[in-house]
Amino acid sequence: RKHKMYQTSIRSMEGITKPKSVELTAQVMDDFSGLFLDESSKRSHDRSKQDGEFLASQIHKGMQEGGGELIWRFDSKARDLNPAVDFEVVSAAARASSATCTPIYPGYDSGKMNSSSETASSHPIAAIIRRNPTSLAEDGEGPVDVRLAVVGNVDSGKSTLVGVLTSGVLDNGRGLARSKVFRHRHEIETGRTSSITHQILGLDEYGKFVGGGSRENDWAEIVSSSAKVLTFVDLAGHERYIKTTVSGMTGCLPDYALVVVGSNHGVLRMMKEHLSVAVALKLPLIFAVTKLDMCPPNILKQTLADIGKLLKSPAVSKIPVIVRSNADVLLAAQSMANDARIAPIFLISRCAFASCAIIRTQVGGGTDL
């Protein structure tokens, strides 16, 4: 009897449809599930927005502490997982701070630093972040200013080096490059600097060469179009003008001392005098060994050994680092920022753009090689 009653109840329920309340409840749940997804996406969007704002504030703070520019290093593990995310996120945050993010690749190939056609195996390991000249002008600020006192013994090639770097013209072996730096007639006739000469080199937000510092160019136009300006203070190397040289090293307030050593002459007395003044002023040191095109290999080896011995002496206490390629530039720059004892040494020739371009990249972070 109970079994019959159960079958009857089953048959009576077969004709019953789903209540409208049940259908309404299902519809409401579907609507709420969509609402829950929208709220989750919204929270994720708000979180990413907050992260972007925090990253932009960190970049802005870093640029203020770095004097208007910042080197951002990417995490290697995150770059291996998704190579494009890190740079794109940092670049977007930099744009929020009216800055430009320029990638630095493992090979530090300056010809590809601003190129978007990088191979899949070449991912940025760091980026240089600089404010563009337009935003600097809107805020009433000037470009990043870096001053270098160019010192060294007489006939070591200081003025020629400055002329090649600032004008972009190679020397012809008869004083073409230094003629763009000299101010007086007797300097042109003798080929020796006797005064304090200033030359500038402008770089835009991408590190491209804006213009030279020769008298044919308008300095105001170079400064207004640059995100970074390098000021080279060319000083005399003859012992007769030692007071003028010391006056330039103290009165022009340089940020670095660019010590020029002729590879064929070696370490001479006036170079040591200038070096002692730079050490007393606690200036970071950058060495440029010039005239490689006219120096025998054995003499060059002896000159480098003498420079290394001088830098390692207790009076100087520096660590010499020879920079031979563009790949070493980033390492040297980061090492100098973390350790003031690092002293990079550049082997250059006034007759070759490639060697002079390496030192331009070091001192300015430039990419127009």
VOPAGU-2260 file (C-alpha; in pm, 1 decimal, decimal comma):
REM VOPAGU-2260
SITE   aa  ch    i         X         Y         Z
SITE  ARG   A    0       0,0       0,0       0,0
SITE  LYS   A    1     280,4     239,9      80,0
SITE  HIS   A    2     446,0     145,0    -250,4
SITE  LYS   A    3     130,6     230,0    -446,4
SITE  MET   A    4      97,9     565,0    -267,6
SITE  TYR   A    5     460,7     647,9    -356,4
SITE  GLN   A    6     406,0     567,5    -726,5
SITE  THR   A    7      91,4     779,9    -726,4
SITE  SER   A    8     277,1    1075,0    -581,0
SITE  ILE   A    9     549,4    1035,9    -843,3
SITE  ARG   A   10     295,1    1032,0   -1127,0
SITE  SER   A   11     120,0    1339,7    -984,8
SITE  MET   A   12     448,9    1532,3    -977,5
SITE  GLU   A   13     529,2    1459,8   -1341,3
SITE  GLY   A   14     283,3    1719,1   -1461,4
SITE  ILE   A   15     399,6    1992,0   -1225,7
SITE  THR   A   16     611,2    2265,0   -1389,5
SITE  LYS   A   17     892,5    2460,0   -1231,9
SITE  PRO   A   18     753,0    2742,4   -1017,7
SITE  LYS   A   19     800,7    3095,0   -1144,8
SITE  SER   A   20     978,8    3184,5    -825,1
SITE  VAL   A   21    1242,3    2925,1    -904,6
SITE  GLU   A   22    1289,5    3066,5   -1254,0
SITE  LEU   A   23    1311,0    3417,4   -1112,1
SITE  THR   A   24    1564,8    3305,5    -854,6
SITE  ALA   A   25    1781,3    3149,1   -1126,0
SITE  GLN   A   26    1762,6    3463,4   -1334,7
SITE  VAL   A   27    1853,4    3681,6   -1038,9
SITE  MET   A   28    2149,8    3454,6    -960,5
SITE  ASP   A   29    2267,9    3483,7   -1320,1
SITE  ASP   A   30    2244,1    3859,3   -1298,2
SITE  PHE   A   31    2428,1    3863,3    -966,7
SITE  SER   A   32    2700,0    3635,7   -1100,0
SITE  GLY   A   33    2760,6    3885,5   -1380,5
SITE  LEU   A   34    2755,9    4162,5   -1126,9
SITE  PHE   A   35    3009,4    3977,7    -914,4
SITE  LEU   A   36    3238,7    3936,1   -1218,5
SITE  ASP   A   37    3207,1    4303,6   -1303,3
SITE  GLU   A   38    3294,2    4403,2    -947,5
SITE  SER   A   39    3594,0    4169,1    -951,1
SITE  SER   A   40    3716,7    4314,4   -1277,7
SITE  LYS   A   41    3660,2    4661,8   -1141,8
SITE  ARG   A   42    3862,7    4586,2    -830,5
SITE  SER   A   43    4140,4    4442,4   -1048,1
SITE  HIS   A   44    4132,0    4752,8   -1266,8
SITE  ASP   A   45    4144,3    4980,2    -962,5
SITE  ARG   A   46    4434,4    4778,2    -822,2
SITE  SER   A   47    4631,7    4804,4   -1148,5
SITE  LYS   A   48    4553,3    5175,1   -1161,5
SITE  GLN   A   49    4685,1    5220,2    -808,7
SITE  ASP   A   50    4997,0    5019,8    -895,9
SITE  GLY   A   51    5052,4    5240,4   -1201,3
SITE  GLU   A   52    5013,6    5556,1    -995,0
SITE  PHE   A   53    5254,6    5419,8    -733,9
SITE  LEU   A   54    5506,0    5328,8   -1005,1
SITE  ALA   A   55    5473,8    5677,0   -1159,1
SITE  SER   A   56    5535,6    5835,6    -818,6
SITE  GLN   A   57    5843,3    5615,5    -770,4
SITE  ILE   A   58    5978,4    5717,7   -1111,8
SITE  HIS   A   59    5913,1    6083,6   -1037,0
SITE  LYS   A   60    6090,7    6054,2    -702,1
SITE  GLY   A   61    6383,2    5869,2    -859,8
SITE  MET   A   62    6424,9    6134,6   -1128,2
SITE  GLN   A   63    6426,6    6406,4    -863,6
SITE  GLU   A   64    6694,7    6223,7    -666,7
SITE  GLY   A   65    6891,0    6147,7    -985,7
SITE  GLY   A   66    6896,4    6506,8   -1102,9
SITE  GLY   A   67    6632,3    6464,6   -1372,3
SITE  GLU   A   68    6709,0    6116,5   -1502,6
SITE  LEU   A   69    6684,4    5759,2   -1382,4
SITE  ILE   A   70    6817,8    5415,1   -1482,8
SITE  TRP   A   71    6546,5    5154,7   -1423,1
SITE  ARG   A   72    6664,3    4794,6   -1399,6
SITE  PHE   A   73    6428,1    4508,0   -1480,3
SITE  ASP   A   74    6407,4    4180,9   -1290,3
SITE  SER   A   75    6558,2    3898,3   -1494,0
SITE  LYS   A   76    6301,0    3634,4   -1387,1
SITE  ALA   A   77    6004,1    3855,9   -1470,7
SITE  ARG   A   78    6162,9    3942,8   -1804,0
SITE  ASP   A   79    6199,8    3574,7   -1893,1
SITE  LEU   A   80    5832,7    3505,8   -1817,0
SITE  ASN   A   81    5692,0    3801,5   -2008,2
SITE  PRO   A   82    5958,2    4016,0   -2173,7
SITE  ALA   A   83    5728,6    4292,4   -2296,3
SITE  VAL   A   84    5527,0    4359,8   -1981,5
SITE  ASP   A   85    5794,2    4518,6   -1766,4
SITE  PHE   A   86    5911,9    4774,5   -2019,6
SITE  GLU   A   87    5558,4    4861,5   -2132,9
SITE  VAL   A   88    5441,1    4918,7   -1776,1
SITE  VAL   A   89    5744,2    5130,6   -1687,4
SITE  SER   A   90    5713,1    5322,3   -2013,8
SITE  ALA   A   91    5346,5    5400,4   -1943,0
SITE  ALA   A   92    5433,3    5515,0   -1591,5
SITE  ALA   A   93    5713,7    5731,3   -1731,6
SITE  ARG   A   94    5472,6    5896,4   -1975,2
SITE  ALA   A   95    5251,4    5983,2   -1679,2
SITE  SER   A   96    5547,9    6178,0   -1541,0
SITE  SER   A   97    5608,1    6351,1   -1878,3
SITE  ALA   A   98    5920,3    6142,9   -1929,8
SITE  THR   A   99    6052,6    5915,6   -2202,0
SITE  CYS   A  100    6166,0    5558,7   -2137,4
SITE  THR   A  101    6449,5    5439,8   -2362,0
SITE  PRO   A  102    6530,3    5065,3   -2347,5
SITE  ILE   A  103    6880,8    4931,4   -2293,0
SITE  TYR   A  104    6945,7    4589,9   -2441,7
SITE  PRO   A  105    7201,8    4328,8   -2326,5
SITE  GLY   A  106    7437,9    4415,1   -2606,1
SITE  TYR   A  107    7385,3    4788,7   -2546,1
SITE  ASP   A  108    7375,3    4833,0   -2923,3
SITE  SER   A  109    7318,2    5205,2   -2961,1
SITE  GLY   A  110    7183,1    5159,0   -3310,3
SITE  LYS   A  111    6895,0    4951,5   -3168,2
SITE  MET   A  112    6823,8    5124,0   -2840,7
SITE  ASN   A  113    6532,9    5321,5   -2986,1
SITE  SER   A  114    6427,5    5057,5   -3236,5
SITE  SER   A  115    6106,6    4859,3   -3196,0
SITE  SER   A  116    6224,5    4578,3   -3422,2
SITE  GLU   A  117    6427,1    4394,5   -3159,5
SITE  THR   A  118    6462,2    4021,5   -3190,1
SITE  ALA   A  119    6276,6    3796,4   -2949,2
SITE  SER   A  120    6603,1    3695,0   -2781,6
SITE  SER   A  121    6705,2    4053,3   -2711,9
SITE  HIS   A  122    6497,8    4197,6   -2430,1
SITE  PRO   A  123    6568,2    4519,6   -2240,4
SITE  ILE   A  124    6759,3    4471,3   -1918,3
SITE  ALA   A  125    6724,5    4836,1   -1813,3
SITE  ALA   A  126    6588,4    5167,6   -1931,9
SITE  ILE   A  127    6697,9    5530,5   -1917,0
SITE  ILE   A  128    6412,3    5758,0   -1810,9
SITE  ARG   A  129    6439,7    6130,0   -1885,4
SITE  ARG   A  130    6190,8    6414,9   -1897,5
SITE  ASN   A  131    6137,9    6561,6   -2243,1
SITE  PRO   A  132    6239,4    6923,4   -2314,1
SITE  THR   A  133    5877,3    7035,5   -2362,8
SITE  SER   A  134    5768,2    6936,1   -2013,2
SITE  LEU   A  135    6084,2    7089,1   -1867,4
SITE  ALA   A  136    6006,4    7419,0   -2038,5
SITE  GLU   A  137    5643,6    7410,7   -1920,2
SITE  ASP   A  138    5756,2    7368,1   -1558,8
SITE  GLY   A  139    6022,1    7636,6   -1593,5
SITE  GLU   A  140    6304,4    7388,0   -1543,1
SITE  GLY   A  141    6621,8    7337,5   -1741,9
SITE  PRO   A  142    6784,6    7020,7   -1873,6
SITE  VAL   A  143    7015,6    6797,7   -1670,2
SITE  ASP   A  144    7353,5    6970,1   -1654,0
SITE  VAL   A  145    7672,8    6766,4   -1621,0
SITE  ARG   A  146    8008,5    6946,2   -1612,9
SITE  LEU   A  147    8340,7    6784,7   -1690,2
SITE  ALA   A  148    8680,6    6941,7   -1629,4
SITE  VAL   A  149    8913,0    6821,1   -1905,8
SITE  VAL   A  150    9266,9    6805,4   -1764,1
SITE  GLY   A  151    9595,6    6638,7   -1850,4
SITE  ASN   A  152    9947,4    6705,8   -1968,0
SITE  VAL   A  153   10024,4    6940,5   -2254,8
SITE  ASP   A  154    9997,4    6785,7   -2604,3
SITE  SER   A  155    9784,3    6498,4   -2475,6
SITE  GLY   A  156    9493,8    6587,9   -2706,8
SITE  LYS   A  157    9247,7    6751,1   -2466,2
SITE  SER   A  158    9116,9    7024,2   -2697,7
SITE  THR   A  159    9108,2    6785,4   -2993,6
SITE  LEU   A  160    8900,0    6537,9   -2794,7
SITE  VAL   A  161    8656,8    6809,2   -2685,6
SITE  GLY   A  162    8631,4    6934,4   -3043,3
SITE  VAL   A  163    8550,5    6588,2   -3179,5
SITE  LEU   A  164    8291,5    6514,5   -2910,5
SITE  THR   A  165    8105,9    6844,9   -2932,0
SITE  SER   A  166    8121,7    6919,1   -3304,5
SITE  GLY   A  167    8098,3    6567,0   -3443,0
SITE  VAL   A  168    8390,2    6634,3   -3679,4
SITE  LEU   A  169    8693,9    6406,8   -3686,5
SITE  ASP   A  170    9038,3    6556,2   -3666,7
SITE  ASN   A  171    9247,0    6573,1   -3984,7
SITE  GLY   A  172    9581,7    6553,9   -3803,3
SITE  ARG   A  173    9647,7    6926,2   -3853,9
SITE  GLY   A  174    9433,4    7076,9   -3578,4
SITE  LEU   A  175    9088,3    7086,8   -3739,6
SITE  ALA   A  176    8899,4    6964,7   -3431,8
SITE  ARG   A  177    9083,8    7180,0   -3178,6
SITE  SER   A  178    9035,7    7491,4   -3391,5
SITE  LYS   A  179    8665,6    7471,4   -3304,6
SITE  VAL   A  180    8755,8    7500,6   -2936,4
SITE  PHE   A  181    9035,9    7759,9   -2925,0
SITE  ARG   A  182    8940,4    8118,5   -2849,1
SITE  HIS   A  183    9262,6    8313,0   -2912,0
SITE  ARG   A  184    9487,6    8349,7   -3211,4
SITE  HIS   A  185    9802,7    8247,7   -3030,1
SITE  GLU   A  186    9628,1    7924,1   -2922,2
SITE  ILE   A  187    9557,9    7838,6   -3285,4
SITE  GLU   A  188    9916,9    7918,4   -3383,8
SITE  THR   A  189   10081,2    7719,3   -3103,1
SITE  GLY   A  190    9816,7    7448,3   -3067,2
SITE  ARG   A  191    9813,4    7487,3   -2688,3
SITE  THR   A  192    9530,8    7603,9   -2462,6
SITE  SER   A  193    9609,3    7898,2   -2235,2
SITE  SER   A  194    9260,0    7986,8   -2108,2
SITE  ILE   A  195    8938,4    7834,5   -1975,4
SITE  THR   A  196    8710,9    7729,2   -2261,8
SITE  HIS   A  197    8356,2    7598,1   -2237,3
SITE  GLN   A  198    8192,1    7374,1   -2497,8
SITE  ILE   A  199    7850,4    7208,4   -2470,8
SITE  LEU   A  200    7695,9    6890,9   -2606,0
SITE  GLY   A  201    7317,9    6849,3   -2606,1
SITE  LEU   A  202    7123,6    6521,7   -2585,7
SITE  ASP   A  203    6748,0    6482,4   -2628,7
SITE  GLU   A  204    6524,1    6254,8   -2420,7
SITE  TYR   A  205    6618,7    5956,4   -2638,9
SITE  GLY   A  206    6992,8    6022,0   -2600,0
SITE  LYS   A  207    7027,5    6151,9   -2955,2
SITE  PHE   A  208    7289,0    6414,8   -3041,4
SITE  VAL   A  209    7116,3    6756,3   -3058,6
SITE  GLY   A  210    7397,9    6984,2   -3167,8
SITE  GLY   A  211    7761,7    7074,7   -3127,4
SITE  GLY   A  212    7914,6    7331,4   -2900,1
SITE  SER   A  213    8111,7    7517,6   -3166,3
SITE  ARG   A  214    8068,0    7889,0   -3215,6
SITE  GLU   A  215    7863,6    7829,6   -3532,7
SITE  ASN   A  216    7574,7    7685,5   -3327,5
SITE  ASP   A  217    7332,1    7873,3   -3107,8
SITE  TRP   A  218    7378,6    7754,4   -2750,3
SITE  ALA   A  219    7032,6    7876,9   -2646,9
SITE  GLU   A  220    6873,5    7662,2   -2916,8
SITE  ILE   A  221    7077,4    7358,7   -2811,4
SITE  VAL   A  222    6980,3    7397,4   -2445,6
SITE  SER   A  223    6609,8    7448,8   -2519,8
SITE  SER   A  224    6599,9    7135,0   -2737,3
SITE  SER   A  225    6796,3    6910,2   -2498,1
SITE  ALA   A  226    6699,0    6695,5   -2202,8
SITE  LYS   A  227    7063,7    6674,8   -2093,0
SITE  VAL   A  228    7355,7    6909,0   -2155,9
SITE  LEU   A  229    7721,5    6817,1   -2111,7
SITE  THR   A  230    7954,4    7108,2   -2044,7
SITE  PHE   A  231    8320,7    7043,9   -2118,8
SITE  VAL   A  232    8561,1    7282,1   -1943,3
SITE  ASP   A  233    8878,0    7264,7   -2152,2
SITE  LEU   A  234    9176,0    7359,1   -1935,0
SITE  ALA   A  235    9541,4    7430,8   -2008,1
SITE  GLY   A  236    9798,9    7155,0   -1973,0
SITE  HIS   A  237   10120,8    7357,6   -1971,4
SITE  GLU   A  238   10280,2    7420,1   -1634,4
SITE  ARG   A  239   10294,1    7791,7   -1713,8
SITE  TYR   A  240    9913,5    7805,0   -1682,7
SITE  ILE   A  241    9875,0    7588,2   -1373,4
SITE  LYS   A  242    9697,7    7869,6   -1183,7
SITE  THR   A  243    9445,3    7905,5   -1465,0
SITE  THR   A  244    9382,8    7530,5   -1462,6
SITE  VAL   A  245    9331,6    7519,9   -1085,6
SITE  SER   A  246    9099,1    7820,1   -1113,2
SITE  GLY   A  247    8889,8    7637,7   -1371,2
SITE  MET   A  248    8872,7    7319,9   -1164,2
SITE  THR   A  249    8757,5    7507,0    -855,2
SITE  GLY   A  250    8553,5    7794,6    -998,0
SITE  CYS   A  251    8354,8    7608,5   -1265,6
SITE  LEU   A  252    8224,7    7349,1   -1016,5
SITE  PRO   A  253    8273,7    7037,3   -1233,1
SITE  ASP   A  254    8094,2    6711,8   -1157,2
SITE  TYR   A  255    8366,7    6491,7   -1306,7
SITE  ALA   A  256    8731,8    6516,3   -1398,1
SITE  LEU   A  257    8813,0    6385,5   -1746,7
SITE  VAL   A  258    9184,7    6309,6   -1731,9
SITE  VAL   A  259    9338,3    6283,7   -2079,9
SITE  VAL   A  260    9658,9    6085,1   -2120,1
SITE  GLY   A  261    9853,2    6062,3   -2444,9
SITE  SER   A  262    9925,0    5695,4   -2504,4
SITE  ASN   A  263   10256,0    5774,6   -2676,5
SITE  HIS   A  264   10372,5    6006,4   -2395,9
SITE  GLY   A  265   10261,0    5810,3   -2091,5
SITE  VAL   A  266   10206,4    5943,6   -1740,5
SITE  LEU   A  267   10386,4    6279,7   -1706,2
SITE  ARG   A  268   10434,6    6524,7   -1421,6
SITE  MET   A  269   10162,3    6778,2   -1504,4
SITE  MET   A  270    9907,9    6502,3   -1544,3
SITE  LYS   A  271    9990,6    6391,9   -1189,6
SITE  GLU   A  272    9952,6    6751,5   -1067,1
SITE  HIS   A  273    9608,2    6781,7   -1223,2
SITE  LEU   A  274    9510,8    6442,6   -1085,9
SITE  SER   A  275    9613,5    6544,8    -734,1
SITE  VAL   A  276    9388,9    6854,1    -755,8
SITE  ALA   A  277    9096,6    6641,4    -876,3
SITE  VAL   A  278    9149,4    6393,1    -591,6
SITE  ALA   A  279    9167,8    6677,7    -340,3
SITE  LEU   A  280    8836,4    6810,1    -474,6
SITE  LYS   A  281    8690,0    6456,5    -450,5
SITE  LEU   A  282    8585,1    6453,1    -814,7
SITE  PRO   A  283    8492,5    6122,2    -981,1
SITE  LEU   A  284    8762,1    6034,0   -1235,5
SITE  ILE   A  285    8725,7    5932,5   -1600,1
SITE  PHE   A  286    9040,2    5857,5   -1800,2
SITE  ALA   A  287    9079,4    5888,8   -2176,6
SITE  VAL   A  288    9391,7    5738,7   -2332,2
SITE  THR   A  289    9429,0    5912,5   -2669,5
SITE  LYS   A  290    9635,9    5881,7   -2988,7
SITE  LEU   A  291    9600,2    5507,5   -3021,5
SITE  ASP   A  292    9650,2    5542,0   -3396,2
SITE  MET   A  293   10012,0    5653,5   -3346,2
SITE  CYS   A  294   10118,4    5449,1   -3044,0
SITE  PRO   A  295   10311,0    5118,7   -3059,2
SITE  PRO   A  296   10148,4    4830,3   -2866,1
SITE  ASN   A  297   10434,6    4798,8   -2616,3
SITE  ILE   A  298   10417,4    5170,1   -2528,8
SITE  LEU   A  299   10038,8    5150,1   -2486,3
SITE  LYS   A  300   10077,9    4852,9   -2255,3
SITE  GLN   A  301   10330,3    5040,7   -2043,4
SITE  THR   A  302   10107,0    5350,4   -2028,9
SITE  LEU   A  303    9809,6    5147,4   -1908,4
SITE  ALA   A  304   10027,8    4978,0   -1647,9
SITE  ASP   A  305   10149,3    5315,6   -1519,0
SITE  ILE   A  306    9791,6    5449,8   -1498,5
SITE  GLY   A  307    9679,1    5141,7   -1309,1
SITE  LYS   A  308    9970,0    5168,9   -1068,5
SITE  LEU   A  309    9896,1    5537,7   -1008,7
SITE  LEU   A  310    9524,9    5477,9    -946,9
SITE  LYS   A  311    9590,2    5194,0    -704,0
SITE  SER   A  312    9834,0    5401,0    -496,4
SITE  PRO   A  313    9717,6    5495,6    -144,8
SITE  ALA   A  314    9701,8    5864,9    -235,7
SITE  VAL   A  315    9443,5    5804,3    -510,8
SITE  SER   A  316    9283,1    5472,8    -407,2
SITE  LYS   A  317    9080,6    5408,2    -722,9
SITE  ILE   A  318    8985,9    5090,4    -908,9
SITE  PRO   A  319    9076,5    5110,3   -1279,7
SITE  VAL   A  320    8824,4    4959,2   -1521,8
SITE  ILE   A  321    8913,7    4949,6   -1891,2
SITE  VAL   A  322    8611,5    5012,8   -2115,7
SITE  ARG   A  323    8659,4    4859,1   -2459,0
SITE  SER   A  324    8305,5    4825,7   -2594,2
SITE  ASN   A  325    7953,7    4962,8   -2557,9
SITE  ALA   A  326    7859,6    4661,5   -2346,5
SITE  ASP   A  327    8096,0    4787,4   -2074,7
SITE  VAL   A  328    7946,5    5137,6   -2066,6
SITE  LEU   A  329    7633,2    5048,2   -1870,5
SITE  LEU   A  330    7833,6    4844,2   -1622,2
SITE  ALA   A  331    8081,7    5127,7   -1570,1
SITE  ALA   A  332    7807,1    5386,8   -1525,6
SITE  GLN   A  333    7620,7    5177,1   -1269,9
SITE  SER   A  334    7943,8    5094,0   -1088,1
SITE  MET   A  335    8040,4    5461,0   -1061,7
SITE  ALA   A  336    7696,6    5541,5    -918,6
SITE  ASN   A  337    7736,9    5278,0    -647,9
SITE  ASP   A  338    8110,4    5304,9    -583,3
SITE  ALA   A  339    8298,8    5634,5    -619,2
SITE  ARG   A  340    8629,2    5447,0    -637,1
SITE  ILE   A  341    8557,4    5315,1    -987,8
SITE  ALA   A  342    8765,2    5494,9   -1253,8
SITE  PRO   A  343    8679,2    5390,1   -1612,0
SITE  ILE   A  344    8957,2    5408,4   -1870,8
SITE  PHE   A  345    8868,4    5465,2   -2237,8
SITE  LEU   A  346    9101,6    5382,2   -2522,7
SITE  ILE   A  347    9018,6    5627,6   -2800,9
SITE  SER   A  348    9148,3    5773,2   -3123,2
SITE  ARG   A  349    9063,1    6120,6   -3244,2
SITE  CYS   A  350    9045,5    5983,3   -3598,8
SITE  ALA   A  351    8778,7    5717,1   -3528,1
SITE  PHE   A  352    8417,4    5791,7   -3440,1
SITE  ALA   A  353    8360,4    5449,0   -3284,1
SITE  SER   A  354    8612,4    5500,2   -3003,8
SITE  CYS   A  355    8503,5    5858,3   -2930,6
SITE  ALA   A  356    8139,6    5751,7   -2931,4
SITE  ILE   A  357    8199,4    5514,6   -2640,0
SITE  ILE   A  358    8315,4    5793,9   -2410,6
SITE  ARG   A  359    8025,2    6013,6   -2527,2
SITE  THR   A  360    7787,1    5735,3   -2423,6
SITE  GLN   A  361    7954,3    5703,0   -2083,8
SITE  VAL   A  362    7948,3    6068,5   -1984,3
SITE  GLY   A  363    7608,2    6150,6   -2129,9
SITE  GLY   A  364    7409,2    5834,2   -2162,4
SITE  GLY   A  365    7384,0    5920,8   -2528,7
SITE  THR   A  366    7286,1    5672,6   -2796,1
SITE  ASP   A  367    7367,1    5858,5   -3113,4
SITE  LEU   A  368    7692,5    5682,8   -3198,0
